[in-house]
Amino acid sequence: MHPTRVIGLMSGTSVDGIDTALVEISGRDLDLKVELIAGETYPYPPQLREQILELGAGAAVSMAELATIDDAISRTFAEAAQFIQVGHQAATLIGSHGQTVYHRPRQGAGELGYSFQLGRGSLIAHLTGITTVSNFRTADISVSGHGAPLVPRVDAYLLGDSREERCIQNIGGISNVTYLPAVSDNWLSQIRGWDTGPGNSLLDLAVQYFTNGAKTYDENGDWAASGTPCYPLVEKWLSHEYFHLPPPKSTGRELFGVAYLHQCLEDAQGYQFSTWPADFLATITELTAVSIVHNYDTFLPRRPHQVLLCGGGSRNIYLKRRLELLLGKVPVSTTDKVGISASFKEAIAFAVLAYWRSIGIPGNLPSVTGASQEVLLGEIHGNYP
């Protein structure tokens, strides 16, 4: 099978911009190989980003306004796909996750979840002239899955190891983990993955709140590192029912968003802080770190041999240090260490999912999402090949 050049497009709950990966893919599963040709994050226009954040926070809009926002997101995704190819051989396929603006997990047996991404694959295909696979989550949801997380099968074939158990911890706006047992004959059924809770979402929102929008994130975690966590407050927050809900489970800004931040700010009024707001930012960061480790200790058979970070939070030096301290003897590094870009792993994953869709390979893992069966993920727009 000749290598296929694919573009992966991903914008997560942080709404930082569109992570774009131009990759060359060959193989199918255990022989899967991915080479990153180029990776870039293209920021949203500020007004569009604000509109997306407002939608994610539950703002009411007319259908006309929603259509306009969808058009703008689709065009921005298409532009990112066009820019990443400049100076390189053109791609023949795009995998676009789109922009999630609403996610409702499955609540119980017999019920279906719902997940809504803006950024129409049909328009991206039209504007770029490249076959585009999009709307990945609905097929898994239709067979009683959560539709999230969808990257664990990709993690398995790109990051699995024959000797050690690994946790691949993506820290975007929301954090999610893929637990990979050592590769064996029946290992796919043993893989687990779920959303562990907040990643950067609360920290980013808090930074924006304290700077009146002048800053959108805590670079390297420096601001939080100058403060001291309030551990009793972390324990109070960790009592939230989501952290104790067994997998499969998924969440989003609907739960850990603006309303939750304001609840956290209100909770903080009952505690003493020596350095405000640095102590609050340190405490919010600690919640992300503690909730990740709590998920490992509660829902995994044992702590892994190694944790590999990816996503924007992997660049937060203070958060990484906190995880290292909490995990003790478990080494914490990034997926860069094993040859997969930590910054663009999620975009790479959706390039792989599109590639699998084009050759008829299922992309979900029922052991992760709770789906009743494996299914092909994504809707194809344009002709392939």
Secondary structure, 3 states (H helix, E strand, C coil): CCCEEEEEEEECCCCCCEEEEEEEEECCCCCCEEEEEEEEEECCCHHHHHHHHHHHCCCCCCHHHHHHHHHHHHHHHHHHHHHHCCCCCCCCEEEEEEEEEEEECCCCCCCCCEEEEECCHHHHHHHHCCEEEECCHHHHHHCCCCCCCCCHHHHHHHHCCCCCCEEEEEECCEEEEEEECCCCCCHHHHCEEEEEEECCHHHHHHHHHHCCCCCCCCHHHHHHHCCCCCHHHHHHHHCCHHHHCCCCCCCCCCCCCHHHHHHHHHHHCCCCCCCCCHHHHHHHHHHHHHHHHHHHHHHCCCCCCEEEEECHHHHCHHHHHHHHHHHCCCCEEEHHHHCCCCCCHHHHHHHHHHHHHHHCCCCCCHHHHCCCCCCCCCEEECCCC
